[in-house]
Amino acid sequence: MANINCPELADYLNEENCLENIGGTSAVAYYFVKGDLAAPLTLSGCIYSAPTFKSGKGLYKFDLKDETQQIKGESQGNNGGFNLTYNATIESVNKRIAELSRALNNLDICIIVPDGQTGDTQIMYDPNHRVKVEQGGIASDTGAATSDDRQTTLEFHLNGVLYQNLYVTAPADGWDSLLVSAQ
């Protein structure tokens, strides 16, 4: 691994922080197949470059259940890096979701998550590590009673990264401009 210098420690003071600290991210996520990238994304600090895709390839947009999507970063101890966990819920159980779930379960995918509060965008991507679904990570539930929700839950893991959250530079025309369906 290349020799990477640690970021410098600096003050973080409440008096200099005027951002709202509201939990959650947007109810939209974008998925892509890592092999569809025209070139690997480059990392500068904790921010990846905007993705570019091979001809005819791009992002796939998923509308998700409100207030269910999140990314958690967890330290693996001194000099052990971080593991990321992404959770989201799709408000549906049907044939189309069954097929999409199989694709998400088996393909080498990456996930772009707009942060609804900060205007930043987080990413589950690493050029050398795979975003994985662990056993039980994609689950559907039809509900038992008519008042129950029919939903599919998603949980992905990206282990062994340098930062507890990874960000990505948004394209000038927004994420929807990179959709496969927009081409």
C-alpha positions in Angstrom: 0.0 0.0 0.0 1.2 3.5 -0.8 2.5 5.6 2.1 -0.3 8.0 2.9 0.1 10.8 5.4 -2.5 11.2 8.2 -4.7 14.2 8.0 -3.6 17.0 10.4 -5.4 17.3 13.7 -7.3 20.6 14.0 -9.8 22.2 16.3 -13.5 21.4 15.9 -15.5 23.9 17.9 -19.2 24.2 18.4 -19.0 28.0 18.0 -17.6 27.5 14.4 -20.2 24.8 13.5 -23.5 26.3 12.4 -24.8 23.2 10.6 -28.0 21.4 11.6 -27.2 17.9 12.8 -30.3 16.1 11.6 -30.0 12.4 11.1 -30.6 10.4 8.0 -29.9 10.8 4.3 -32.1 11.3 1.3 -34.7 8.8 0.3 -32.8 8.2 -3.0 -29.7 6.1 -3.8 -27.8 5.5 -7.0 -26.2 2.1 -7.7 -23.6 1.3 -10.3 -21.5 -1.7 -11.4 -17.8 -1.0 -10.6 -16.8 -2.6 -14.0 -18.9 0.0 -15.8 -16.6 2.9 -14.8 -14.5 4.4 -17.6 -11.6 4.7 -15.0 -11.3 4.1 -11.3 -12.2 7.0 -9.1 -9.4 8.9 -7.5 -9.3 9.7 -3.8 -8.2 13.0 -2.4 -8.5 13.0 1.4 -11.9 11.4 2.0 -13.4 12.6 -1.3 -13.5 10.6 -4.5 -13.6 12.2 -8.0 -16.9 12.3 -9.9 -17.5 9.0 -11.8 -17.3 8.7 -15.5 -18.8 5.6 -17.3 -18.2 3.6 -20.4 -20.5 4.3 -23.3 -24.1 3.1 -22.5 -23.3 2.6 -18.8 -24.1 4.7 -15.8 -26.2 4.9 -12.6 -29.4 3.2 -11.6 -31.7 5.2 -9.3 -33.7 3.7 -6.4 -36.4 5.5 -4.5 -36.4 4.3 -0.9 -38.6 4.3 2.1 -38.4 7.7 3.9 -36.1 7.7 7.0 -34.6 4.2 6.5 -31.4 4.9 4.7 -28.1 5.4 6.5 -24.4 4.9 6.4 -22.5 3.9 9.5 -18.7 4.1 9.8 -16.9 2.0 12.4 -13.2 2.1 13.4 -11.3 -1.2 13.4 -8.9 0.0 16.1 -5.6 1.8 15.9 -4.2 1.7 12.4 -7.0 -0.8 11.3 -9.0 1.5 9.1 -12.8 1.6 9.0 -15.7 -0.6 8.0 -18.8 1.0 6.4 -22.4 -0.3 6.6 -25.2 0.9 4.4 -28.9 0.3 5.2 -32.0 1.1 3.2 -35.5 -0.1 2.7 -37.5 -0.5 -0.5 -41.3 -0.3 0.0 -42.1 -3.3 -2.1 -42.0 -7.1 -2.5 -42.6 -8.2 -6.0 -41.1 -9.9 -9.1 -39.1 -6.9 -10.2 -37.6 -6.4 -6.7 -36.7 -10.1 -6.6 -34.7 -9.7 -9.8 -33.1 -6.5 -8.7 -32.2 -8.1 -5.3 -30.4 -10.9 -7.1 -28.4 -8.4 -9.2 -27.5 -6.4 -6.0 -26.6 -9.6 -4.2 -24.2 -10.9 -6.9 -22.8 -8.0 -8.9 -19.8 -5.9 -7.9 -21.8 -2.8 -7.2 -21.1 0.6 -5.6 -23.6 2.9 -4.0 -23.9 6.7 -4.1 -26.0 8.3 -1.3 -27.0 12.0 -1.4 -26.9 13.4 2.2 -30.2 15.3 2.5 -29.0 17.6 5.2 -25.4 18.6 4.3 -25.6 18.7 0.5 -22.7 16.4 0.3 -22.8 12.9 -1.3 -21.4 9.8 0.3 -20.2 6.8 -1.6 -19.7 3.1 -0.8 -16.7 2.5 -3.2 -13.1 1.4 -3.1 -11.1 0.4 -6.1 -9.6 -2.6 -4.3 -12.4 -3.8 -2.0 -15.8 -5.0 -2.9 -19.1 -3.8 -1.5 -20.6 -7.0 -0.1 -23.9 -8.4 1.1 -23.5 -10.6 4.0 -25.8 -13.5 4.9 -29.3 -12.1 5.5 -28.2 -8.7 4.1 -31.1 -8.5 1.6 -34.4 -9.6 3.1 -38.0 -9.4 2.0 -41.1 -9.4 4.2 -44.6 -9.6 2.8 -46.1 -8.9 6.3 -48.7 -11.1 7.9 -51.6 -8.6 8.4 -53.1 -6.2 5.9 -51.8 -3.4 8.1 -48.2 -4.6 7.8 -45.6 -3.2 5.4 -44.4 -5.1 2.4 -40.8 -4.2 2.1 -37.3 -5.3 1.2 -34.4 -4.4 3.4 -30.9 -3.9 2.1 -27.6 -4.0 4.1 -24.2 -3.7 2.4 -20.7 -3.7 3.9 -17.5 -2.1 2.7 -14.5 -3.1 4.9 -11.0 -1.9 5.1 -11.2 1.7 4.0 -9.2 4.7 5.2 -12.1 7.0 6.4 -15.3 6.5 8.5 -17.3 8.1 5.7 -16.3 8.5 2.0 -17.6 11.3 -0.2 -17.8 11.8 -3.9 -17.8 14.9 -6.1 -21.2 15.4 -7.7 -21.3 16.0 -11.5 -22.1 19.5 -12.6 -25.5 18.5 -14.0 -26.5 16.4 -10.9 -26.6 12.6 -10.4 -29.7 12.1 -12.6 -27.5 13.2 -15.6 -25.5 10.0 -15.2 -28.5 7.6 -15.2 -28.4 4.8 -17.8 -32.0 5.7 -18.6 -31.0 9.4 -19.3 -28.7 8.4 -22.2 
